[in-house]
Amino acid sequence: MPDTKDWTWVLDGRCEFCAFEGRRVAGTEVSAAVSGLVPRWLRVLARGDVAVRPAPAVWSSLEYACHVRDVFVVFADRATLMLTEDRPRFADWDQDAAAIVGRYWEQDPHRVAEELAERARHLSAVFAAVPPESWARTGLRSNGSSFTVDSLGRYLLHDVVHHVADVSG
């Protein structure tokens, strides 16, 4: 089922599902937080039931892990754009289409684990290298929503934390 909800509210509120509070996190914490979540994802991908959907319209843990792996790439690219261009507009990314085109449900969990860890390292490096004066640089989603490098990092972190909760029950 496509997710059409605007999740930007997590930057200032508390997500009741995963308990993430965006206002309590600084962009400078994103790098370490992403790195700290990787072992949880690797444990998820090692489970015997990783490819089993809990319900027909709910992604399996494997599908969520593929999504997170790809989120790491999308957000590393967006942060890099924000750091190198003035007020870039982000290309649309349809996560549901990516899941179908990438056939997430058929991917090898061991390969996904390797790719997720590698892409997390890259993303963490991008956020670790943000100069202090660049956290306020901005970028725009196609719908006009504005992010700073700081808020983009916090928004990304919620996505990863929320999906850990999705696969943890």
C-alpha positions in Angstrom: 0.0 0.0 0.0 1.5 3.4 -1.0 2.4 5.6 1.9 1.1 9.1 1.1 1.4 10.6 4.6 3.5 13.7 5.1 6.0 12.6 7.8 7.7 16.0 8.2 5.8 16.5 11.5 8.3 14.1 13.1 10.9 16.9 13.1 9.0 18.7 15.9 6.9 16.0 17.4 7.1 12.5 18.9 6.2 9.5 16.8 3.9 7.3 19.0 4.8 4.2 17.1 8.6 4.3 17.4 9.1 6.9 20.1 11.4 9.0 18.0 11.5 12.7 18.9 13.0 14.8 16.2 13.3 17.9 18.2 15.6 16.1 20.7 18.1 15.1 18.1 20.7 17.3 16.4 22.0 16.8 12.9 25.4 16.3 14.4 24.2 13.1 16.0 22.9 11.5 12.7 26.2 10.0 11.6 26.8 8.1 14.9 23.1 7.2 15.2 22.9 5.6 11.7 26.1 3.7 12.4 24.6 2.5 15.7 21.5 1.1 14.0 23.3 -1.0 11.5 23.9 -4.0 13.8 20.2 -4.1 14.5 19.5 -4.3 10.8 22.1 -7.0 10.3 20.5 -9.1 13.1 17.1 -8.6 11.3 18.5 -9.8 8.0 19.9 -12.9 9.7 16.5 -14.1 10.8 15.1 -17.2 9.2 11.8 -15.6 8.5 13.2 -12.4 7.0 11.4 -12.7 3.7 8.0 -13.6 5.3 5.3 -10.9 5.1 3.3 -10.6 8.3 0.3 -9.7 6.3 -0.3 -9.5 2.5 -0.2 -5.6 2.4 2.8 -5.3 4.9 6.4 -5.5 3.8 8.6 -8.3 5.1 11.7 -7.5 7.1 13.7 -8.1 4.0 11.7 -5.5 2.1 12.0 -3.0 4.9 15.8 -3.6 4.9 16.0 -3.0 1.2 14.1 0.2 1.6 16.4 1.4 4.3 19.4 0.5 2.2 18.0 2.6 -0.6 17.0 5.4 1.7 20.7 5.7 2.7 21.6 6.4 -0.9 18.8 8.9 -1.5 19.6 10.9 1.6 23.3 10.8 1.1 22.7 12.2 -2.4 20.3 14.9 -1.1 22.7 15.9 1.7 25.5 16.1 -0.8 23.4 18.3 -3.1 22.6 20.6 -0.2 26.2 21.0 0.6 27.4 21.7 -2.9 24.5 23.6 -4.5 22.3 26.5 -3.4 18.8 25.5 -2.5 18.6 22.4 -4.8 15.3 20.8 -5.5 15.3 17.1 -4.9 14.1 14.7 -7.6 11.0 12.7 -6.6 11.7 9.2 -5.2 8.8 6.8 -5.2 9.7 4.3 -2.5 6.9 1.9 -3.6 7.9 1.9 -7.2 11.5 1.4 -6.1 10.4 -1.7 -4.1 8.6 -3.1 -7.2 11.3 -2.3 -9.7 14.0 -3.6 -7.3 12.0 -6.7 -6.5 12.8 -6.3 -2.8 11.0 -9.5 -1.9 13.4 -11.6 -4.1 16.7 -10.1 -2.9 19.3 -12.1 -1.1 19.4 -11.1 2.6 23.2 -11.6 2.9 23.8 -9.3 -0.1 21.3 -6.8 1.3 23.2 -6.9 4.7 26.5 -6.1 2.9 25.0 -3.3 0.8 23.1 -1.8 3.8 26.2 -1.7 5.9 28.3 -0.2 3.0 25.7 2.5 2.2 25.3 3.3 5.9 29.0 3.9 6.1 28.9 6.3 3.2 25.8 8.1 4.6 27.5 8.4 8.0 30.6 9.8 6.4 28.6 12.5 4.5 26.9 13.7 7.8 30.1 13.4 9.8 31.9 15.7 7.3 29.3 18.5 7.4 31.1 21.7 8.4 29.5 23.6 11.4 28.5 26.5 9.1 26.7 24.2 6.7 24.0 22.6 8.9 21.6 25.4 8.0 22.0 25.0 4.2 18.6 24.3 2.5 17.1 22.1 -0.1 13.5 21.6 -1.4 11.3 18.6 -2.0 9.2 18.7 -5.1 6.2 19.7 -3.1 8.1 22.8 -1.8 8.8 21.5 1.7 12.1 23.0 2.8 14.8 21.1 4.7 18.1 22.2 6.2 20.9 19.7 6.3 20.1 19.4 10.0 16.4 18.7 9.5 17.1 16.3 6.6 19.3 14.3 8.8 16.8 14.1 11.6 14.0 13.2 9.1 16.2 10.4 7.7 17.0 9.1 11.2 13.3 8.9 12.0 12.7 6.7 8.9 15.4 4.3 9.9 14.3 4.1 13.6 10.7 3.8 12.6 11.4 0.8 10.3 13.5 -0.9 13.0 10.3 -0.7 15.1 8.3 -2.1 12.1 10.5 -5.2 11.9 10.8 -5.6 15.7 7.1 -5.9 16.4 
